[in-house]
Amino acid sequence: MEIKLSEKALNWFKQEMEVEKGDFIRFYARYGGSSPFHEGFSLGMTREQPHEIGVETVVEGIHYYIEKSDEWFFNEHHLVVDVDNSSDELRYSYEN
């Protein structure tokens, strides 16, 4: 399992969240909404120090990660993070 971020997504994090080297961005399963795998759960994102990293991608010293306790949410799929051009918001997809 991997976290893949498009160039647009990396720029979104720099502009919208003002991330910089040494920051940690966590993707996590949150109660509410829906996802392709789990009704009643959706994907959340926050700036947070890790407890037990399960999956991590580091780009320009910025750590994008999923806690070990949230790996179940992804059903062994890769998380792909991009930006929706029409709303300028993050868009998540999943691939094998």
Short mmCIF file of the C-alpha atoms (twelve columns), coordinates in Angstrom:
data_MODEL
# 
_entry.id   MODEL 
# 
loop_
_atom_site.group_PDB 
_atom_site.id 
_atom_site.type_symbol 
_atom_site.label_atom_id 
_atom_site.label_alt_id 
_atom_site.label_comp_id 
_atom_site.label_asym_id 
_atom_site.label_seq_id 
_atom_site.Cartn_x 
_atom_site.Cartn_y 
_atom_site.Cartn_z 
_atom_site.pdbx_PDB_model_num 
ATOM 1  C CA . MET A 1  0.000   0.000  0.000   1 
ATOM 2  C CA . GLU A 2  1.257   3.470  -0.936  1 
ATOM 3  C CA . ILE A 3  0.235   7.095  -0.703  1 
ATOM 4  C CA . LYS A 4  0.560   8.756  -4.114  1 
ATOM 5  C CA . LEU A 5  0.301   12.533 -4.413  1 
ATOM 6  C CA . SER A 6  -0.029  14.473 -7.647  1 
ATOM 7  C CA . GLU A 7  2.000   17.636 -8.215  1 
ATOM 8  C CA . LYS A 8  -1.253  19.608 -7.895  1 
ATOM 9  C CA . ALA A 9  -1.945  17.993 -4.520  1 
ATOM 10 C CA . LEU A 10 1.550   18.787 -3.265  1 
ATOM 11 C CA . ASN A 11 1.057   22.423 -4.296  1 
ATOM 12 C CA . TRP A 12 -2.393  22.459 -2.648  1 
ATOM 13 C CA . PHE A 13 -0.848  21.416 0.674   1 
ATOM 14 C CA . LYS A 14 1.783   24.164 0.363   1 
ATOM 15 C CA . GLN A 15 -0.761  26.866 -0.488  1 
ATOM 16 C CA . GLU A 16 -3.801  25.874 1.576   1 
ATOM 17 C CA . MET A 17 -2.141  24.343 4.646   1 
ATOM 18 C CA . GLU A 18 1.220   26.106 4.430   1 
ATOM 19 C CA . VAL A 19 3.084   22.854 5.007   1 
ATOM 20 C CA . GLU A 20 6.825   22.942 5.282   1 
ATOM 21 C CA . LYS A 21 9.692   20.569 5.856   1 
ATOM 22 C CA . GLY A 22 9.178   18.529 9.026   1 
ATOM 23 C CA . ASP A 23 5.358   18.682 8.976   1 
ATOM 24 C CA . PHE A 24 3.166   15.566 9.223   1 
ATOM 25 C CA . ILE A 25 -0.125  15.193 7.324   1 
ATOM 26 C CA . ARG A 26 -2.310  12.303 8.424   1 
ATOM 27 C CA . PHE A 27 -4.988  10.598 6.314   1 
ATOM 28 C CA . TYR A 28 -7.447  8.723  8.501   1 
ATOM 29 C CA . ALA A 29 -10.753 6.858  8.597   1 
ATOM 30 C CA . ARG A 30 -13.483 9.013  10.117  1 
ATOM 31 C CA . TYR A 31 -16.994 8.109  11.101  1 
ATOM 32 C CA . GLY A 32 -19.631 9.541  8.760   1 
ATOM 33 C CA . GLY A 33 -20.046 9.795  5.017   1 
ATOM 34 C CA . SER A 34 -19.166 6.944  2.724   1 
ATOM 35 C CA . SER A 35 -16.266 5.506  0.810   1 
ATOM 36 C CA . PRO A 36 -15.915 2.910  -1.938  1 
ATOM 37 C CA . PHE A 37 -15.132 0.296  0.727   1 
ATOM 38 C CA . HIS A 38 -17.027 1.191  3.897   1 
ATOM 39 C CA . GLU A 39 -20.478 2.744  4.196   1 
ATOM 40 C CA . GLY A 40 -20.609 5.099  7.164   1 
ATOM 41 C CA . PHE A 41 -16.892 6.005  6.981   1 
ATOM 42 C CA . SER A 42 -15.016 8.538  4.896   1 
ATOM 43 C CA . LEU A 43 -11.459 9.755  4.563   1 
ATOM 44 C CA . GLY A 44 -10.245 12.635 6.694   1 
ATOM 45 C CA . MET A 45 -7.002  14.584 6.695   1 
ATOM 46 C CA . THR A 46 -5.266  16.629 9.379   1 
ATOM 47 C CA . ARG A 47 -1.898  17.961 10.434  1 
ATOM 48 C CA . GLU A 48 -0.899  15.731 13.337  1 
ATOM 49 C CA . GLN A 49 2.158   14.071 14.853  1 
ATOM 50 C CA . PRO A 50 2.159   10.290 14.291  1 
ATOM 51 C CA . HIS A 51 1.794   7.607  16.930  1 
ATOM 52 C CA . GLU A 52 2.463   4.465  14.887  1 
ATOM 53 C CA . ILE A 53 2.943   5.021  11.149  1 
ATOM 54 C CA . GLY A 54 1.637   2.236  8.936   1 
ATOM 55 C CA . VAL A 55 2.241   3.822  5.522   1 
ATOM 56 C CA . GLU A 56 4.260   6.938  4.750   1 
ATOM 57 C CA . THR A 57 5.344   8.998  1.759   1 
ATOM 58 C CA . VAL A 58 7.850   11.797 2.299   1 
ATOM 59 C CA . VAL A 59 8.097   14.579 -0.285  1 
ATOM 60 C CA . GLU A 60 10.418  17.559 0.255   1 
ATOM 61 C CA . GLY A 61 10.673  16.664 3.937   1 
ATOM 62 C CA . ILE A 62 6.885   16.655 4.443   1 
ATOM 63 C CA . HIS A 63 5.486   13.391 5.823   1 
ATOM 64 C CA . TYR A 64 2.143   12.176 4.456   1 
ATOM 65 C CA . TYR A 65 1.047   9.133  6.412   1 
ATOM 66 C CA . ILE A 66 -1.616  6.696  7.547   1 
ATOM 67 C CA . GLU A 67 -1.567  5.319  11.076  1 
ATOM 68 C CA . LYS A 68 -1.285  1.556  11.401  1 
ATOM 69 C CA . SER A 69 -4.702  1.540  13.106  1 
ATOM 70 C CA . ASP A 70 -6.330  3.087  9.984   1 
ATOM 71 C CA . GLU A 71 -4.888  0.750  7.354   1 
ATOM 72 C CA . TRP A 72 -8.091  -1.368 7.384   1 
ATOM 73 C CA . PHE A 73 -9.979  1.487  5.724   1 
ATOM 74 C CA . PHE A 74 -8.007  1.206  2.475   1 
ATOM 75 C CA . ASN A 75 -8.616  -2.512 1.805   1 
ATOM 76 C CA . GLU A 76 -4.991  -2.898 0.673   1 
ATOM 77 C CA . HIS A 77 -5.456  -0.257 -2.053  1 
ATOM 78 C CA . HIS A 78 -3.113  2.645  -2.752  1 
ATOM 79 C CA . LEU A 79 -4.390  6.087  -1.777  1 
ATOM 80 C CA . VAL A 80 -4.141  8.565  -4.662  1 
ATOM 81 C CA . VAL A 81 -4.431  12.245 -3.710  1 
ATOM 82 C CA . ASP A 82 -5.166  14.820 -6.413  1 
ATOM 83 C CA . VAL A 83 -7.028  18.141 -6.741  1 
ATOM 84 C CA . ASP A 84 -10.470 18.551 -8.278  1 
ATOM 85 C CA . ASN A 85 -10.073 21.354 -10.824 1 
ATOM 86 C CA . SER A 86 -13.678 22.552 -10.530 1 
ATOM 87 C CA . SER A 87 -13.719 22.929 -6.727  1 
ATOM 88 C CA . ASP A 88 -9.979  23.331 -6.011  1 
ATOM 89 C CA . GLU A 89 -10.374 20.774 -3.214  1 
ATOM 90 C CA . LEU A 90 -8.529  17.523 -2.618  1 
ATOM 91 C CA . ARG A 91 -9.880  14.460 -4.405  1 
ATOM 92 C CA . TYR A 92 -9.132  10.936 -3.187  1 
ATOM 93 C CA . SER A 93 -9.171  7.774  -5.244  1 
ATOM 94 C CA . TYR A 94 -7.965  4.255  -4.647  1 
ATOM 95 C CA . GLU A 95 -6.106  1.871  -6.925  1 
ATOM 96 C CA . ASN A 96 -4.886  -1.707 -6.733  1 
# 
